Amino acid sequence: MPKSNLTTLCYIERDGKYLMMHRVKKEHDINKDKWVGIGGHFEADESPEECLLREAKEETGLTLTDYRQRGIITFISDRWQTEYMFLYTATGYEGRIGECNEGTLEWIDKTKVYDLPLWEGDKIFFRLLEENHTHFSLKLRYEGESLVEAVLDGKDIAAFSLT
């Protein structure tokens, strides 16, 4: 069965930092060498929250206790199938961080996130999270690794500035 094109992405927050994963462990990884949140593909009949909680447990060992959906990201690429990501942040969790087989987990200061190797569009949603947008729909279209289109809540934001 092909992988679902529905995914979750979560940034766990603590003391002004995000828990991020440096994707260095999988061979054929579209996120290879990039820094991303935790999450993954839906399994059959899962809701976004069920997927979020399962993936958080699998990748970090943590059980999320306080989380909220922040937006939906339509990720379009000329190399892979279109993906619909349910973006979450989490501020409550139980347990201890364990070993992750997909990458290295690290707490990254929110002010240093933009200095990491990220997908260009990730910088847009980090800004939206910083600005505390209640819920957004962000469409990101890539050609190779280049972001060629960004649409926020149905409006083109090609002129979106990160400065």
N, C-alpha and C positions, 0 to 999 in steps of 0.2 A: 504494500500500500504506500503511495507517495506521501511525503511529509505534508502536513497541513500548511496552508499559507497564512494561517492565523497564529500569531505569536504574542507572548507577553515580554515586556522589558520593564525592569524595576531598578530603581536607585534607592537603596537603603540609606537613610540619613542618620548621622550621629555627630554631635559636636562640630557642626559646620563642615562636615565631610560627607562624601558619598562612598559607599562600598562599590568598588569597580573591579572589573575583571580584565586583566591583560591577556588577550587571546593568543597564547603561544604554544598550546599543547596539541591541537588537532591539525592533522596534515592538510586536508582539503577544506579549509574554513574560509568562508567569505569575509569573516572578521579578522583574519590572521594578522597578528601584530598590533591590532587596534585595541583601544580601551573601550569597553562597553559596560552596560549594567548586567544584571543577571536576568535569566528568563529563557524562554525557548518555545518550541512548537506545541500547540494544543495536541492532546491525544483525543481519541474518539469520544464524542459526547461531553467533553469538558466545557465548563463555563470559563470565561476569562479568569475569574478568581480561583477556580480549582487549578487551572494551569499555573497561575502565579504562585500559589501556595506549594504545589508539588515541585515546581522548578526551583523555588527558593530553598526548599528542604534538600533537594538533590544536589544543588550546586554549592550551597553554603553550609548546610547542616542546621540552619536556623528555621524556626517556626515563626512566621510573621503574625503579629497580634494587632498591629495598627497600620493600615495601608489605605491608600485611596487612588482611584483611577484619575489620571491627570489629562489624558488625551488619547487620541487614536492617530497613528502615523501610517500613512499609505506610502510604502517604500517600493518604488518602481526602479527596475534596473534593466539594462539591455543584456545582462548576463544571467539573471535568475528570474524565477517567477515572482510576480508581484506579491508583496507580503503586507498584511495588515497587523500592525503592532499595537497592542493595548499597553499604554505607558502608565506606570504606577510609580509612586514614591511610598516609602514605608518608614515609619518612625518608631515602631514598636516591634520587638522580637524577643524570642526566648531561645536559649541554647547557646552553644559555642560554635564559632566558625571552624569548619573542618577543611579537609583537603578537597580541592576541586580538580576534576579530571579534564576540564576544558580550558583552564587558564589559571593565572595567579591572582588571588584576591588581595586587594589592598584598599585601605582607607585613604582617599585622596581629598585634600583640601579643596573646597568648592572654587576657590579663587585660582587654583592651579589646573583645573580641569581643561581649560582652553589650550594649555600648553602641550597636552598629550596628543599622540596620534589618534584622531577621532575621524569618523565620517563627518564631512563638512556640515551636513544637515543636523547632526547631533548638537552642534553649537547653537543652532536656532532653538531647538527644544530646551536646551539648558537655560537659554535666556528667558524663554517663556516660563520655565519653572521658577527662575529667580524672580521674575516679575509677578509670580503667584497668579497666573491666569487660572481661572477656575476650571475650565475644560476646553480643549482645543482639538481641532482636526487639522493635521499638517500633512500635506502631500509633498513628498520628496522624490524627484526623478533624477536618476544617475545615468550617465554614459561612462562606463568603466568606473573609475573612482571619482569622476568629476560631477558635482552637483550642477544640473542644468536647468532645474525648475524647482521652485518652492512656492507652495500655495497654502496660505493660512486661512482657515475657515472660509474657503471658497474665493479668497482674494490673492492674486499674485503678489509675492513679496520678493521679486527678483532684486529689488533695491534694498532688501533687508541688510542693515549694516550691523556688524558686530563690534564696532569701535565706539 
